[in-house]
Amino acid sequence: MAEAKAGKPLVGQLSQLSSLARDSSVFDTTASFHEHMKKKDAASRSVLELGVEPGADQQRAGRKKPKILYENTYKLEPEVKFQAGKVKGIIDDVLESKLKEEAYEPKSSRQMAKTLAEIIKSRVKELGYERYKLVCMVSIGQLKEQGFRMGSRCCWDAKWDTFASSSFKNKTLFAIATVWGVYYE
């Protein structure tokens, strides 16, 4: 058997260390290490933390907050129907005001199209179409005697869903903007 420095067998020293570890105040013989860490974490929390944020305990434990359940409204039709004429007026106004003096630049046209789509969508949202999903797409291209065709397909309810589209062109560029309004029951 291997002898340790003090002359005691190595196995005996290990058993003494393990019994010391079990008997120490850090580890309880009935509780596991994880339970001990949970107790330590709970003891270190402040009173303000426990009083202000009641959901913090659930988040720390990795549990999600309970899902809020809403009652069905049974609304099968909108209070205000999507009006393509008003939306087309908004599209015309935005395209005319923002692109009137612009020249086509390939590098900046991508960001310009995104910005125009956000402006148009926010102006259409101001009309108050509740429960409508609004999708806005703007395409900008260089005007050089070429043809351009754009198509789209959707699966929708013809009674409530519709779209508005408009185009604009100046000396160097063209822009086509379309807004789809899809009703969610």
C-alpha positions, 0 to 999 in steps of 0.5 A: 500500500502506498504510504503518505508523508505522515506515515498514514495510508493514503486511503485513510487520509482520503476517507478522513477528508471525505468525512470532514467534508460531509461533517462541515457546515457547507454541505449537509448530508441530506441536501445535495450541492444544488439545493445548497446553492439554491438556498444560498441564492435565495438568502442573498437576494434583497428585499427590494428585489423580491418586493418589486419584481414578483416574476423575477423568481420564475425567470431565474428558475428558467420557467416562463411567465404564464401565458395570458389568455384572451377571450374570443371576440368572434369578430368575423368582419372589420369595423373599418374596411381597408380602403384602397383609394385612401391608401393609394393617395398616401402612396402617391403623396409619399412617393411624390414628396420624397422622390421628386428631386432624387437621382438614381444611385444604385448604392443608396436606392436599397436604403431609400426603398426601405425608408419609403416602405416604413414611411408609407406603412406608418402613415397607413397605420394612422388610418386605424385599420384594426386587425389588419396585417399591413405589408408594404413593398417598394421597388426603385429602379433606374429609368433607361427605356426598359420594361418592368413587370411585377406580380404577386400572389396571395391566399386571402379572403376576397371580401375583406383583403385588398391592396393599393399600388402606385408608381412614380417616375422622374428623369432618372428613376422609377418607383413602385409601391404596393400595400397589402391589407390582410384581415385577421379574424 
